Amino acid sequence: MTKPITKTSNSTPSTDDPFLWLEDRTSKESLDWVHGQNEVTVGELQGDPSYQAAFQTALDLMTAEDNIAVGAAIAGHVYNFWQDKTNVLGLWRRTTVASYKTEKPDWETIVDFDQLAAKDGIKWVFSRASRLYPDFNLCLVSMSPDGGDASEMREFDIESKSFVEDGFRAPASKSGFGWLDKDTVIVSAAFEEADKTQSGYPRVIKLWKRGTKLEDATPIFEAQKEDLAVGAAVEFDGDRRYLILARTLDFFASHIFLRLPSGQNKRLPLPDDMTDTAIFRDQLVFGVRSPWTAPDGTSCKPDGLYSLDLAHWVDTGTLGPVETLLEPAYRVSIAGIARTQDRLFINLMDNVRGKVVVCERNDGSWALKPVALPENGNVGLSHAEHFGSSVSFSFTDFLTPSSIIWSDDNGETLATVKSQPARFDASPLISEQFEARSKDGTMIPYFVVRQRDQKGPVPTLLYGYGGFEVPLLPGYAGVRGRLWLEKGNAYVQACIRGGGEFGPAWHQAALKGNRQNGFDDFAAVAQDVVRRGIATAASLGIQGGSNGGLLTGVSLTQHPELFGAVIIEVPLLDMLRYTELPPGASWAAEYGDPSKPEDAKWLSAYSPYQHVDAGAAYPPVLLTTSTADDRVHPGHARKMAARLHEAGHARTLFFEETEGGHGGRGDRRPQAAQTAMKYVFLQRALSGKA
């Protein structure tokens, strides 16, 4: 079944693929191969004398009863999903706002997923719940049978703590559900092939009436087969209810429609790349990814926020004036926006440090002021109560445990209500920010956490992502602290182009044919870390997942001399076939389309799978994936491991979890085991033991 691989080089990639059979997710042959690989990896890493203690530490921290119960307030209750050693699959629960603020809240269980799993014989993983306005007691609960993105939906009554007999129910799929009213559910459908886009996401929006069959739901909106997806949301703003329909063309472009009382779907005349949207006081607040001039001449720029009178447009059909809510500023980007009933909150990143601004709208104009939150850390919006005045914020940095700062009066009065205990001794550590000069001269920020009195190079882990406008921000990680930093090792986090640290332009600088910029940035950070004496190439390991797995895969094949160990998690690696592995086609706006010759040229230039070199001196490699991953196909990691082995790179380990999906959701025990194995792998490789 496997023929010899053709030796390749970085300049002349081979298109020969003897490992296509590993793309069959569940065939006996594929799974036999997976089990054989797992046996070797488990034997080597779990057989290490340090593994058991590392596993127990990771599990204890992941399931600690004094972890912060992060929650969102709705109508006097705070809702939270909780897992610990007893509640392995977790509890969906709630408590009153007053009780939540106490040291030991009195939690009321809504759904016990371990009990439900025992009853149904399925290891249900909680996904989300859509609650019905204005009482919020009826819910549409979505839960995955294997931890993947596809979820089953069932109607649930919180007051009776039971699923509604003969209520709304839909089989597992990547469909979306929301309430229009008590007897009508809005379905973004992805059940049958006709309902799906080519990426496998919802293509048709339907209205499903209570008491009727799902297959008889009425279509009201649809996208093209080649689009990414459709989506729907109901927004309440004062006395108005807006039904918003989105035709998502790709990850960064959408056509937004409002469904009018007449049944007409009317498109908003705004740019396709609109972002950061909210409806507040009849104003549509929005940002843009590229410059746009409004009909009234207002210049809208990336990293700014703008608003227009949405009610006026609905009533008259004319756009009206566009106001500038927030002017762009250098290296300041928008991390998110959310609203309470009377305030709008803007979460900003200023040189990768967080802050929040609160906005009021009175007499037709905006007033802004900062929220008095801690500085020089990662500040985020934890929740904002749409129909109330409560709002909470999170604060953390690499050495400061996470805390929740709560306000019941729209951010005027703040109190820290939850603080996670310290998980490691941070007193001898220091967190610093440096910059590295990339190949094209761009300065790339990165963070370093290490011993304050470090005397020479130590084992160092460099982490990166660099894609989809996703920023990497400072954050406290107890497991990393205990299993890595407390051993005298260092941690580095790179803010490379392709991410969202500095807004759309930072992302676009590594988009499609510019992808190499992000890879060059990561290599530049690695070289700078060595230049500063933090690590040597032999003691520097790298780690990344999903798009970050592509990053570390490219780093392996382009610069093996820079690293002593490489961890490639749930990755994309075969960039000439990624669109053939669902839902890969949805990422063409990020990477390009390999079926187009021009795009295939730049994809071929870096695609790791095609650039495995039998003559290269690769450091030890650990590839991980999940059989249940329905976001990034496990075939990428499987084929890469097989090709590395075929090319003679014996220091390649592969591990595939059989459940948990792309993000490793569900039971914490396999997550703790895999985490421990990764740290064992790094310590062995970077200490010269692998």
Residue pairs with C-beta under 8 A, 6 or more apart in sequence:
1 21
1 29
2 18
2 19
2 642
2 646
3 18
4 18
4 646
5 14
5 16
5 18
5 612
5 614
5 643
5 646
5 647
6 14
6 16
7 14
7 613
7 614
7 615
7 647
8 14
8 610
8 611
8 612
8 613
8 614
9 611
9 613
9 615
10 557
10 558
10 611
10 613
13 604
13 607
13 610
13 611
14 610
15 576
15 610
17 574
17 577
17 639
18 646
19 638
19 639
19 642
19 643
20 639
21 27
21 29
21 30
22 30
22 33
22 635
22 638
22 639
22 642
23 30
23 581
23 633
23 635
23 638
23 639
24 30
25 627
25 633
25 634
25 635
26 627
30 638
31 627
33 638
33 642
34 627
34 638
34 654
34 656
37 641
37 653
37 654
37 655
37 656
38 654
38 655
38 656
40 653
41 622
41 653
41 654
41 655
41 677
42 655
42 677
44 653
45 51
45 653
45 677
45 680
45 681
46 52
46 55
46 673
46 677
46 680
48 680
48 684
50 680
50 683
51 676
51 677
51 680
54 483
54 676
54 679
54 680
55 672
55 673
55 676
57 479
57 482
57 483
57 676
58 479
58 483
58 671
58 672
58 673
58 675
58 676
59 85
59 668
59 669
59 672
61 423
61 478
61 479
61 482
62 83
62 479
62 668
62 671
62 672
63 83
63 84
63 85
63 668
64 84
65 84
66 420
66 421
67 84
67 420
68 402
68 403
68 404
68 418
68 419
68 420
69 80
69 82
69 100
69 105
69 107
69 418
70 80
70 382
70 394
70 404
70 418
71 78
71 79
71 80
71 94
71 95
71 100
71 383
72 78
72 79
72 382
72 383
72 385
73 97
73 100
73 383
73 385
73 388
73 390
73 392
74 131
74 136
74 385
74 387
74 388
75 134
75 135
75 136
75 387
75 388
76 96
76 97
77 94
77 95
77 96
77 97
78 94
78 95
78 96
78 97
78 100
78 105
79 92
79 93
79 94
79 110
79 129
80 92
80 93
80 94
80 95
80 107
81 90
81 91
81 92
81 93
81 126
82 90
82 91
82 93
82 107
83 89
83 90
83 91
83 668
87 112
87 113
87 114
88 114
88 667
88 668
88 669
89 113
89 114
89 117
89 123
89 124
89 125
89 126
89 666
89 667
90 113
90 114
90 126
91 107
91 109
91 110
91 111
91 112
91 113
92 109
92 110
92 111
92 113
92 126
92 129
92 141
93 107
93 108
93 109
93 110
94 107
94 108
94 110
94 158
95 105
95 106
95 107
95 108
96 106
97 390
97 408
99 105
99 106
100 417
101 406
101 415
101 417
109 161
110 156
110 158
110 161
111 126
111 141
111 156
111 161
113 124
113 125
113 126
113 143
116 124
117 123
117 124
122 145
123 145
123 146
123 659
123 666
123 667
124 143
124 144
124 145
125 143
125 144
125 145
125 146
125 147
125 661
125 665
125 666
126 141
126 143
127 142
127 143
127 144
127 151
128 141
128 142
128 151
129 139
129 140
129 141
129 142
129 156
130 139
130 140
130 142
130 177
130 178
130 179
131 137
131 138
131 139
131 158
131 179
132 138
132 139
132 179
132 182
133 179
133 234
133 236
133 387
134 387
136 158
137 157
137 158
137 159
138 155
138 156
138 157
138 158
138 164
138 179
138 182
139 155
139 156
139 157
139 158
140 153
140 154
140 155
140 156
140 168
140 177
140 178
140 179
140 185
141 153
141 154
141 155
141 156
141 163
142 151
142 152
142 153
142 177
143 151
143 152
143 154
144 150
144 151
144 152
144 172
144 661
144 665
145 152
145 172
146 628
146 659
146 660
146 661
147 626
147 628
147 659
147 660
147 661
147 663
147 664
147 665
147 666
148 628
148 629
148 630
148 631
148 661
148 662
149 174
149 630
149 631
149 661
149 662
150 172
150 173
150 174
150 630
151 172
151 173
151 174
152 169
152 170
152 171
152 172
153 168
153 169
153 170
153 175
153 177
154 163
154 164
154 167
154 168
154 169
155 163
155 164
155 167
155 168
155 169
156 162
156 163
156 164
156 167
157 163
157 164
166 211
167 210
168 177
168 185
168 208
168 210
170 177
170 187
170 191
170 214
171 191
173 190
173 191
174 190
174 200
174 201
174 202
174 630
175 187
175 188
175 189
175 190
175 191
175 195
175 202
176 187
176 188
176 202
176 231
176 232
177 185
177 186
177 187
177 188
178 185
178 186
178 232
178 233
178 234
179 185
179 186
179 234
180 186
180 207
180 234
180 243
182 210
183 209
183 210
183 211
184 207
184 208
184 209
184 210
185 207
185 208
186 205
186 206
186 207
186 208
186 232
186 234
186 243
187 205
187 206
187 207
187 208
187 214
187 217
188 202
188 204
188 205
188 229
188 230
188 231
188 232
189 195
189 202
189 203
189 204
189 205
189 206
189 217
190 196
190 200
190 201
190 202
190 203
191 214
194 203
194 204
195 202
195 203
195 204
196 202
196 203
197 203
197 223
197 224
197 225
197 226
197 227
197 228
197 229
197 585
197 586
198 225
198 226
198 585
199 228
199 229
199 582
199 583
199 584
199 585
199 586
200 582
200 583
200 586
201 228
201 229
201 583
201 586
202 229
202 230
202 231
203 222
203 223
203 224
203 225
203 227
203 229
203 230
204 219
204 221
204 222
204 223
204 230
205 219
205 220
205 221
205 222
205 230
205 231
205 232
205 245
206 217
206 218
206 219
206 220
207 217
207 218
207 220
208 214
208 217
208 218
209 217
209 218
220 245
220 259
220 263
220 265
221 230
221 232
221 245
221 247
221 257
221 259
221 265
222 230
223 229
223 230
223 247
223 248
227 247
227 248
227 249
227 250
228 248
228 249
228 250
228 251
228 586
228 589
229 248
229 586
230 245
230 246
230 247
230 248
231 245
231 246
231 248
232 243
232 244
232 245
232 246
233 243
233 244
233 246
234 241
234 242
234 243
234 244
235 241
235 242
235 244
235 279
236 242
236 386
236 387
237 279
237 280
237 281
237 282
238 281
238 282
240 282
240 311
242 258
242 279
242 310
243 258
243 259
244 256
244 257
244 258
244 259
245 256
245 257
245 258
245 259
245 265
246 254
246 255
246 256
246 257
247 254
247 255
247 257
248 254
249 255
249 272
249 589
250 586
250 588
250 589
251 468
251 586
251 587
251 589
251 590
252 273
252 275
252 289
252 469
252 589
253 272
253 273
253 589
254 272
254 274
255 267
255 272
256 267
256 268
256 270
256 274
256 277
257 265
257 266
257 267
257 268
258 265
258 266
258 268
258 314
259 265
259 266
260 266
260 314
266 314
268 284
268 313
269 295
269 319
270 286
270 292
271 288
271 289
271 290
271 292
271 300
273 288
273 289
273 290
273 504
274 286
274 287
274 288
274 289
275 286
275 287
275 288
275 289
275 504
276 285
276 286
276 287
276 305
276 334
276 336
276 337
277 284
277 285
277 286
277 287
277 337
278 284
278 285
278 337
278 338
278 339
278 344
279 285
279 310
280 339
280 344
280 361
281 361
282 309
282 310
282 311
282 312
283 307
283 308
283 309
283 310
283 323
283 361
284 307
284 308
284 309
284 310
285 305
285 306
285 307
285 325
285 337
285 344
286 305
286 306
286 307
286 308
287 300
287 302
287 303
287 304
287 305
287 306
287 334
288 300
288 301
288 302
288 304
288 306
288 504
289 302
289 504
289 508
290 302
290 504
291 299
291 300
291 301
291 302
292 300
293 299
293 300
294 300
294 306
294 308
294 319
294 321
294 322
295 319
295 322
296 319
296 320
296 321
296 322
298 306
298 321
298 322
298 323
298 324
300 306
300 322
300 324
301 328
302 328
302 503
302 504
302 505
303 328
303 329
303 332
303 333
303 334
303 503
303 504
303 505
304 324
304 325
304 326
304 327
304 328
305 324
305 325
305 326
305 334
305 337
305 346
306 322
306 323
306 324
306 325
307 322
307 323
307 325
307 366
308 319
308 320
308 321
308 322
308 323
309 320
309 321
312 318
312 320
313 319
313 320
323 365
323 366
325 359
325 366
325 368
326 334
326 346
326 357
326 368
328 503
329 350
331 350
331 351
331 502
332 348
332 349
332 350
332 351
332 503
333 348
333 349
333 471
333 500
333 501
333 502
333 503
333 506
334 346
334 347
334 348
334 349
334 503
335 347
335 348
335 349
335 354
335 380
335 471
335 500
336 346
336 347
336 380
336 381
337 344
337 345
337 346
337 347
338 344
338 345
338 347
338 381
338 383
338 384
338 391
339 345
339 384
339 386
340 384
340 385
340 386
340 388
340 389
340 390
340 391
340 410
341 385
341 386
341 387
341 388
341 389
342 360
342 389
342 410
343 358
343 359
343 360
343 389
343 391
343 410
343 411
344 358
344 359
344 360
344 361
345 356
345 357
345 358
345 359
345 371
345 381
345 384
345 391
345 411
346 356
346 357
346 358
346 359
346 368
347 354
347 355
347 356
347 379
347 380
347 381
348 354
348 355
348 356
348 357
349 355
349 471
349 473
349 501
349 502
351 445
352 433
352 445
352 447
352 471
352 473
352 474
352 495
352 501
353 375
353 376
353 377
353 378
353 379
353 474
354 373
354 377
354 378
354 379
354 380
354 395
354 473
355 370
355 371
355 373
355 375
355 379
356 370
356 371
356 373
356 379
356 381
356 393
356 411
357 368
357 369
357 370
357 371
358 368
358 369
358 370
358 371
358 410
358 411
359 366
359 367
359 368
360 366
360 367
361 367
371 393
371 411
371 414
372 414
373 379
373 393
373 395
373 405
373 414
374 395
374 405
376 397
377 395
377 396
377 397
377 400
377 474
378 394
378 395
378 396
378 397
378 473
378 474
378 475
379 393
379 394
379 395
380 393
380 394
380 395
381 391
381 392
381 393
381 394
382 392
382 393
382 394
382 404
383 390
383 391
383 392
384 390
384 391
385 391
389 408
389 409
389 410
390 406
390 407
390 408
391 406
391 407
391 410
391 411
392 404
392 405
392 406
392 407
392 417
393 404
393 405
393 414
394 402
394 403
394 404
394 405
395 402
395 403
395 405
396 402
396 403
396 474
396 475
396 476
397 431
397 474
397 475
397 476
398 431
398 447
398 449
398 474
398 475
398 476
398 491
399 426
399 429
399 431
399 449
399 476
400 426
400 476
401 419
401 420
401 421
401 422
401 423
401 476
401 478
402 419
402 420
402 475
402 476
403 416
403 418
403 419
403 420
404 416
404 417
404 418
404 419
405 414
405 415
405 416
405 417
406 414
406 415
406 416
406 417
407 413
407 414
407 415
420 476
420 478
423 476
423 478
423 479
423 481
423 482
424 478
424 481
424 482
424 485
424 486
425 486
426 481
428 451
428 452
428 453
429 449
429 450
429 451
429 452
429 485
430 449
430 450
430 451
430 452
431 447
431 448
431 449
431 474
432 447
432 448
432 449
432 450
433 445
433 446
433 447
433 448
434 445
434 446
434 447
434 448
434 528
434 532
435 443
435 444
435 445
435 446
435 528
436 443
436 444
436 446
436 521
436 524
436 525
436 527
436 528
437 443
437 444
437 524
437 528
438 444
438 497
438 517
438 520
438 521
438 524
439 517
439 520
439 523
439 524
440 517
440 520
442 497
442 509
442 517
442 521
444 494
444 495
444 496
444 497
444 521
444 524
444 525
445 495
445 501
446 492
446 493
446 494
446 495
446 525
446 528
446 529
447 474
447 492
447 493
447 495
448 490
448 491
448 492
448 529
448 534
449 485
449 490
449 491
449 492
450 458
450 460
450 485
450 490
450 491
450 534
451 458
451 488
451 490
454 490
454 534
456 533
457 530
457 533
457 534
457 535
457 536
457 539
458 488
458 489
458 490
458 534
458 535
458 539
459 487
459 489
459 490
459 535
459 539
459 541
459 682
459 683
459 686
459 687
460 489
460 490
460 491
460 492
460 529
460 534
460 535
460 539
460 540
460 541
460 686
461 484
461 489
461 490
461 491
461 492
461 541
461 542
461 543
461 682
462 492
462 493
462 494
462 522
462 525
462 526
462 529
462 540
462 541
462 542
462 543
463 472
463 491
463 492
463 493
463 494
463 542
463 543
463 544
463 548
464 472
464 493
464 494
464 496
464 522
464 525
464 542
464 544
464 548
464 551
464 552
465 472
465 496
465 498
465 499
465 544
465 545
465 546
465 547
465 548
465 551
466 494
466 496
466 497
466 498
466 499
466 510
466 518
466 521
466 522
466 547
466 548
466 551
467 498
467 499
467 507
467 510
467 518
467 547
467 548
467 550
467 551
467 590
468 498
468 500
468 507
468 547
468 590
469 499
469 500
469 504
469 507
470 499
470 500
470 547
471 495
471 499
471 500
471 501
472 493
472 494
472 495
472 499
472 501
473 501
474 493
479 675
480 491
483 675
483 676
483 679
484 491
484 679
484 682
485 491
487 683
489 683
489 686
490 534
490 535
492 525
492 529
492 534
494 521
494 522
494 525
495 501
495 502
496 510
496 518
496 521
496 522
496 525
496 551
497 506
497 507
497 509
497 510
497 517
497 518
497 521
498 506
498 507
498 509
498 510
498 511
498 515
498 517
498 518
498 547
499 506
499 507
500 506
500 507
508 514
509 517
510 516
510 517
510 518
510 521
511 590
512 590
512 591
512 592
512 599
512 602
513 592
513 598
513 599
513 602
515 591
515 602
515 606
516 602
516 605
516 606
518 551
519 551
519 554
519 555
519 558
519 606
522 542
522 551
522 555
523 555
523 558
523 559
523 562
526 537
526 540
526 542
526 555
526 559
526 562
526 563
527 562
529 535
529 540
530 536
530 537
530 540
530 562
536 564
537 561
537 562
537 563
537 564
538 564
538 686
538 688
539 564
539 686
539 687
540 562
540 563
540 564
540 686
541 563
541 564
541 565
541 566
541 567
541 682
541 685
541 686
542 552
542 555
542 563
542 565
542 566
542 567
543 552
543 567
543 569
543 678
543 682
544 550
544 551
544 552
544 567
544 568
544 569
544 571
545 569
545 570
545 571
546 569
546 570
546 571
546 572
546 631
546 632
546 662
547 572
547 590
548 569
548 571
549 568
549 569
549 570
549 571
549 572
549 573
549 632
549 636
549 637
550 571
550 572
550 573
550 575
550 608
552 566
552 567
552 568
552 571
553 568
553 571
553 572
553 573
553 608
553 609
553 640
554 606
554 608
555 562
555 563
555 566
556 563
556 566
556 568
556 608
556 618
556 619
556 621
557 608
557 611
557 612
557 613
557 616
558 606
558 611
560 616
560 617
560 618
560 619
561 617
563 619
564 619
564 620
564 685
564 686
565 619
565 620
565 621
565 622
565 681
565 682
565 685
565 686
565 690
566 618
566 619
566 620
566 621
566 622
567 621
567 622
567 624
567 678
567 681
567 682
568 621
568 622
568 623
568 624
568 637
568 640
569 623
569 624
569 625
570 624
570 625
570 626
570 629
570 631
570 632
570 637
570 662
571 623
571 625
571 632
571 636
571 637
571 640
572 578
572 584
572 587
572 591
572 632
572 636
573 607
573 608
573 609
573 636
573 637
573 639
573 640
574 581
574 607
574 609
574 610
574 635
574 636
574 639
574 640
575 591
575 594
575 603
575 604
575 606
575 607
575 608
575 609
575 610
576 594
576 600
576 603
576 604
576 607
576 609
576 610
577 594
578 584
578 587
578 591
578 594
578 636
579 585
579 587
579 588
579 593
579 594
579 595
581 633
581 635
581 636
582 630
582 633
583 630
583 631
584 633
591 599
591 603
592 599
592 600
592 602
592 603
593 599
594 600
594 603
604 610
608 640
609 636
609 639
609 640
609 643
612 640
612 643
612 644
612 647
612 649
613 647
614 647
614 648
614 649
618 644
618 649
618 651
618 652
619 651
619 685
620 651
620 652
620 653
620 681
620 684
620 685
620 690
621 644
621 649
621 651
621 652
621 653
622 652
622 653
622 654
622 655
622 677
622 678
622 681
623 637
623 640
623 641
623 652
623 653
623 654
623 655
624 637
624 654
624 655
624 656
624 657
624 674
624 678
625 632
625 634
625 636
625 637
625 638
625 655
625 656
625 657
626 634
626 656
626 657
626 658
626 659
626 660
626 661
626 662
626 664
627 634
627 656
627 657
627 658
627 659
628 657
628 658
628 659
628 660
628 661
629 661
629 662
630 661
630 662
631 661
631 662
632 662
634 656
637 654
637 656
638 654
638 656
641 652
641 654
644 652
645 652
651 690
653 681
655 674
655 677
657 664
657 670
657 674
659 666
659 667
659 670
660 666
660 667
660 670
660 671
664 670
664 671
664 674
681 690
683 689
684 690
